[in-house]
């Protein structure tokens, strides 16, 4: 135990003993006197303060006395509280799904990339949409100029979704879609595209991110005020519960919270707080928690601090199991499962010496796997410069395949269980997340906390502290403020032209020219009427609007006619 730190209370046989009768404490005292002291006299340690990346102070050494939790809190894999994983065999039975986040240009461009990845061993699709799609803007809207297909694929209509999925075996491949504010509309496109090729909604498997609360907290891609936006998410949960048993209607996402600059503890706490809000809202709608909770999933970031990330994932499972049991009184064990997808940290990738990102991604992916993820995306080494090239994507996918096939990490379930340091860090992160829960509850819940800027300020302050440490050189980034080289960057460039915008705009013009105007207008009128109610689910009206060939932007505008737009209050 390093100087200045208070030892955690002992557990088990050591509890209640006088200090002189505690053999672990006695051995540590002798080690500090006889071994550590002489070593420090010969040479000091590298720095005065050791911490995790998130700022948690780290002791010099951990012992059985460091751990606060009992073995019951660690348990066995596949049993509550699921600290060690939600499946008893984990990767001994089946390795994680390998999903490469993919999307650029027009739908047919990304469709070719999907087929390329499936050919090279990807086991699930993960769709990246461009900014106009994420913001519910049609490709021919002046606001979309310069952005169509640049950072993801452009999808503006049901016909576009069919092009995107052409030739994909939807009954056999699960699909993750990173879409939030217009998630109900894009999910509706996917359901109807499946029906068009004979795959009913009940057979479609996948996930819509659909986590609007974290948009207000971190990513800022919102379309409506928080309360009606939360209502639309609840509509999708209710509709999925009744019609799509293999679909995860919400992937509660900490990834973007971390990318915005949060600490690992903040990512953990704010993500699970959002999850609590969605569950509470669905229960208030009248749904039984055990009907929908098993289909909720999560999405986390895997950053550079190897042990902090592993502990974060373990603490998240334990916390969620406790929340579902004690707060929401779930009866089914599966309702307490925290199933999650992991993506390596895009914000850690550097444009300088970009090949070093392969190493960072490998360490981060290893933490995600050792933390028990169900699926994984590894970032490509050139992502700080451009949309990933095919070669970079292939290397990122091969990184996962090497981990699964050559490293031996799939042989044992939760191999770090019992590590004095990992168990102490898991306990610490759980306790710190609970403190955040208490603060959020004191503010009245997630939505009032968003409206008061609580989350935004917390993330801004954490991001500012980290950036100051980087600029001061106390937080080292290899290739940036340490071991930098003055050499040109040699990465083959992938450029997305304006051709995608021209193609997509022409398609929208043709769609509007040939659709039935009375049917289209009636469908949008019905959507506005349903949206204005408090007791009708909006999903059937969304599906009718899509069948009438309404575009993404037109449906969004219909909702905004009812709900209005949202402008965030200044945090400065």
N, C-alpha and C positions, 0 to 999 in steps of 0.2 A: 504494500500500500504506500503510495507516494506521500510525501510530506504535505500536510495541510488538508488532507481528505479524511472524512469521517468514515470508518468502516461500516459496511452494511450489517444489520443485525444478523447473527448466525442463525441457521436453521438446523433442524434434525437433532442429532445427538449432542452437538455443541451448545445448543440453546440452554441457557440457565446455568452453565458452568461458570465458576469463577475464572477470570482470565488465566490464572496460573495453571488451571486444569485443562485448558483448551490446547490440545497438542498442535493444532494447525497454527494458532497464534504464536505459540512458543517457538515452533520451527521457523516461522517467518521472522520473529524477533532475532533469532540466532543467525538466520541468513543475512538479515540487514546488517547485523553487527560484524559478522565474520567474513562475509563474502562481498556484499554490496558496498559496505563502507570502504574497504581497501581499494575496490575498483574505482569508486568515485574519487578517491584521493589521488589516484594516478591520472585520471582524466575525466572531465565533466561530461554530462550528457549533451546532445546536440543543441538543445534549446530548453528554455525555462518552462514552457507549457506545451503539453501534448494534448491534442484534441482530435475528435473525428472531423470530417469535412463540415459537418453541421454544427460544430462547436461544443460537443459534449466532451468534458474533460476525461482523459484516459489515464488510468493508473499505470504504474510501471509493470505490475504483475498482478494476476488474479488467482485466487485460491478458492477452495470450497466455501470459505466464509463470505465470498463476494456475492454469491448468488442469493437473491431475495426470495425467489419462488421455490416451491416444493416440486418434487417430481410429478405430482398430480397436474401442475400447471404446464409441464413439458409433455408428459404422457407418451402415447404411442401414435404412430401415423394412422390416419383414418378414424380416429376417435376424438371426441371433444377433449380439450378445446382446440384441436387441430393445429397446435403449435408446429408439429413436425410434418404437416401435410394433410390434405383432405382425402388422399387415397392411401390404403395400407401398403401397397407395393410401389407406388409412385413410378419412377422410370424403369424399374425392373419389369413392369407390366407393359408400359407404353411410354415412349419418349414424348416430350412436349411437341406441340404443333409448331412447325416452322413457317412463319408468315413474314413475307417481305412486303413492307409498305410500298405500294406501287400506284402510280398514276401520273400521266402527263398527256398533253395534247388533246386531241379529239378521242371519242370512245374507242374507235378502231385502233388507234395507236396503243392505248393501254391494253386492249384486248390481246394484241400481239405479245406484249410483255407478260401478261398472265399465262399465255400458252408456253412461252419460253421458260418461265419459272416452274410451272407444273412439270415440264419436260425434265428440268434439272433437279427435281426432288422436293419442291415446295409442297407442303401438305395442307395448306389453307390459304385463301386469298385475303388480302388486306388492302382496301381501296383508299387511295389518297385523292381527295377532290380539290379542285383549284379554288382560289379565293372567291370568284363570282358564285360558284356553286355553294360554298360555305356560307356566303352572305345572302343567298337567295336571289341573285341577280342574273338575269338572262344574258346570254353572250352578246346580243345586239344592243344591250343597254349601254349608253355612253359611259356609265361608271365602270363597265367591264373592260374598257379599252386598255390594252397592254398587259392584261392579267389572265386572259383566257388560255387555259392549258399550261400555264407557266409553272405552277407549283403543285400540280395535280391534274386530274382529268376533269374535263368539263362535261357536265350532265345537266341538260335543261328540260328534258321531256321524257315521257315513257319510252318513246322511240329510241332516245339516246341510251337508256338503260339496256334495252334489248341489244343494241349494237355492242355495248360494253361487255355483255355476258355471252355473246354469240359463241357457240361451241363449247361452253363450260358446262360440265356435268353437275348441275346445281343440286341434284338429289344426293350426290356423293361428296361434294366439296363444301366445306363451311366457309362463309365469307364474313369478314369483319369490315365494317364501314365507318370510317372516322368522319362523322357528320353530326352536327349538334343542333343548331337553331332550326334548320329545315329538315331535321332527321325524320319526322313523321312523313314528310312528302317523299323523300328519297327512299325510305323503307317501303312506302306504298308502291313506288316504281319497281322495286325489287320483287315484291310479292306478285305484282301483276306480270312482270317479265317471266317469273317462274310459271305462273298459270298458263301463259301463252305457249310454253313448250311442254305442257302436261305435267308439271310438278306442282302439286297443290301446296297451299301455305303450310299445312301440317307437316310436310316432309322437308321443308326448307330449314336449314340449320345455319346459324351465324349470330352475329352481334351488330347492333347499331350502338355507336358510342352514346349519343343522345343524352349527354350529361350537361344540361344547360346551366346548372348552378356554377360549375367550374368555369364557364365562359365569363360570367360576371366577376368571378374571383381572379381569373388569370388570363385567359386567351382572348377575351373581348369580342368574340364573334357572336353577338346576340342580335336579335331582330325585334323582340317585344319586351315589355317590362317583365320583371322576374316572376310575378305571381301568375299571369296568364301563361307564361312560358312553362312554368312548373305544371300547370294544368294540362298542357299538351303532352308533356312527358308522361304524366299519369294516365292520360288517354291511351298512350302506346303500351304502357304496362298492362292496363286492363284488357286491351284488344289482344295482346300477345298471350295473356293468360287464358283467354277463351278460344283463340284460333291458331296459335303457332307454338305448340309445346316444345319445339326444338330451337326456338329463337330466344336469344338474350336481349330483351328490349332496351336495357340500359347497361353500358359499361362505365361504371363510376370511376372517373379518371383523375388520378393524381399526376399523370405524366406532364400535363401542361402547367400544372401548379409548380412542379419542380423546374421545368424549363423557364418559367417566369422568374426564377431566382430563389425559391423557397429552400429551406433546409429539409433534410430527410424527415425530421419529426413533424414539421409543418405539412409536408406532403401526406404523411400518414394520417395525421389528425384531421386535416381539412377534407381529405378524400372520404374518410369514414364518416365525418360529420355530414357531408352531402348524402352519403348512403342512408344515414339515419333519417334525413329529411324526406327522401324518396319513399322509404318504407312507411313513414308516418303518414304521408300524403295518400299513399295507396290504401292503407288501412282506413283512413278517413273517408275514402271513396266507397268503402264497404267491402273491399277484398279481404279474404282470409290470408294472413301472412304466409301460411304454408302453401297457398296456391301459387304465389308469385315469387317469393323469396328465393327458391331454388334456381330460378332462371336469371337472377341478378349476377353480374360479373364485375370485375374490377380491372383497372389498367394502371400499371405503375411504371415509373422510371427506374432504370438501373444506372447509378452514377459511379463515380470513381472509387469511393471509399468502400472497399470490398466487404469488410465486416459490418459496417454500418448498414449497408444495403441488405445483407443476409438477415441481420437482426430486425430490420424494418419489415421485411416480408413475414417473418415468424411472428412478430408482435401484431401485425395486421390481422393475421388469421385468428390469433387468440382473442384480440379485442372484439372482432366482429362476431365470433361465436358467443362471447359474453353478452354483447349488445342484443343479439337476436334472442337469446334465451331469457335474459333478465329484464330487458326493456320492452321487447315486443312479444314475449311469451310464445315464441315459436316452439312447436312440438316436434316437428320432424328434424332429425339431425342434419339433413341436407340443407335445410333453411339456414343453418349456421355456417355452411361452407363459404369460405372466401376463395372463389376461383378467380385467377387473374392472368392477364396477359402482361408481358414485360417488353418494353422497348429500351434499348441502350440509349444513353443520354446524348441527344443531338446537340445540346448546348455545350457539351464537352469537346466536340469535334473542332479541330483547328484548321484554318486555311494554310497556316505555316506548316511545312513538313507534313503534308496530309497523310502520307503513308503511316505515320505514327498512330493515326486513328484506328488502324487495324488492331494494334496492341490494346488501345483503350477499350475498343469494342469487345475484344476477347475477354478482358478482365471483367467488364460489366456484364457480359453474357454469362460468364461463369458464376457471378454473384446471383444473377437471376435464377439460374438452374439450381444452385446450392440452396437458394431460398425457397425453392419449390414451385416455380411458375408452371402454368398449364400450357402457355404458348409464348413464343419469343420472336421478336424482330430485332435483327442486328443491323445497325446503321452501316451504310457504305462509306468507304474512306474519303470519298470526294464530296460528301454532302455539305461541307462548309463552303463549297465553291459553286455547286450546281445541283440539278436533279441527277440522281445516280446514273452512271453509264452501265451498260450491260456487264462489262467486266467487273466493275466495282460491286454490283449487286451479286454476281456469282461468287466473288470472294467472301462477301458477307454471309451468304447462304452456306458456303463451304465451311466457314468458321463454326457455325452451329453443328454441321455434320461431323466435323472433327471432334468437337466436344462430346457429341452423342456416341461416336463410334470408336474413338481412340483414347480418350482421356481417363476412362475408368470411373468418372464421377456418377455414372448412372447405376453403379453396382449396389450401393447402400442408400437407404432412405435417410435423409437428413443427417449426413455424417458429422456435422458440427454440433449435434446435440450433446450436451454434457460439457462442452468447452466452457471453462470458467468465464472467459471473456465474452463469448457469444451469448451465453445465458444471462450474464450481468447486463450486457448491452440490450438484449431483448427486453428484459425487465425494465430497464431505464427508459427505453423508447415507449413502451406501453404506458408507463407512469406519466411521462411528459405529454403524450397524446391525450390522456385522460384529463390533464390540467387544461388543455385547450378545449376539450368537450365542455368542461365546467364554465369556461369563459364564454363560449358560444351560447350555451344554455342561459347564462345570466343576461345576455343581450336579447334573448327572446327567440333564438333559433337561427338557422342559416340565413334565411331571407332578410330578417331585420339586420343581421350582422353585415350582410352584403350592402344593404341600403345605407348603413352607417360607415362603410369603408373599412371594417375591421380586418378582413382577410387581405385586402389590397395593401393596407399599411404594413401589416406584418411581413408580407412578401417583399415589399419595397425596401424595408429596413434590412431584411436578411440579404437581399441582393446587393444593397449598398455596402454592407459590411464586407461581403465577399469580394466585391470589386476593389474596395480599398486595400484589402489584403493582397490581391493580385498586383495592384499598382505599386504597393510597398515591397513586393517580392517575398513576403512571408508565406504566401500561398503560391507555390510554384506550378507553372504550366510548361511542361517540356516543349521546347520549340518556340515558345512565345516570350516568356520572361526568364527562361533558363535553357541553356544549351541551344540557343538560337543560331541559325546559320544564314548567311547572306547569299542565297542561291535562288535562281528562278524556280517557280513551281511548274512542274511538268506533269500535267494531268490532261488527258484527252477531253476536250470540251463537248458537252451535249447542249446544243442550242435549240430552243423551241421558238419557231417563227410565228408570225401572225397568221399563218395559214389556218391554224386551228380556229381562230376567231372568225375568219371568213367562211370556213366550212359550216361552223355551228350557226352562224348568223343566217346563212342561206337556208339551212334546214328549218330554222324557226320561222322564217318568212313563208316557206312552202307549207309548213304545218298550219299556220294561221290562215293561209289562203284556202286550204282544202277542208278544214274542219267545219262541223255544223255550228254556226254561230248561235242559234237559239239553244241548242243543247249545252254548249259551252257556257253561255250566260246564265242559264238556269242552274247549272251545277255550281257556279261560283256564288250565285244568290243563296242557294241552299247552304253552302259552306258558311257564309256570313251569318245566316240565321242560326245554324247549329252552334257556331263559335260564340254567339251572344248569349246562349243558354248556360246554365250551370249544371245541368243534369244529363246532357247528351254527349256521347263520345263522338269526337270529331273525325275519327279514322274512316268510318264508312263514307262520309262526305268528301274526304280527301281522295279516297279511291275513285269515287264517282267523278270528281273533277279531273283526275288523271285519265280516266277512260274517255272523257270528253275532249281530250287533247289540250287541256290547260297546261301551260308551262310552269316551271318551278317559280319564276318571278311573279307570274300572275296569281298563283295560289298564295304566295307570301304576301302580296299586296292585299289580297282579300282578307287575310288574317289581320293585317295592319289596319285595315279599314275599321275593324272591330276593337283591336287592342291598342292601337297606336304604336309609336316607336319608343325607344328607350335611350336616354342620354345619361351616361354615368356622371355622378358628381365628382368634382375635382378632389384628388387626394393630397394636393399640395397646399 
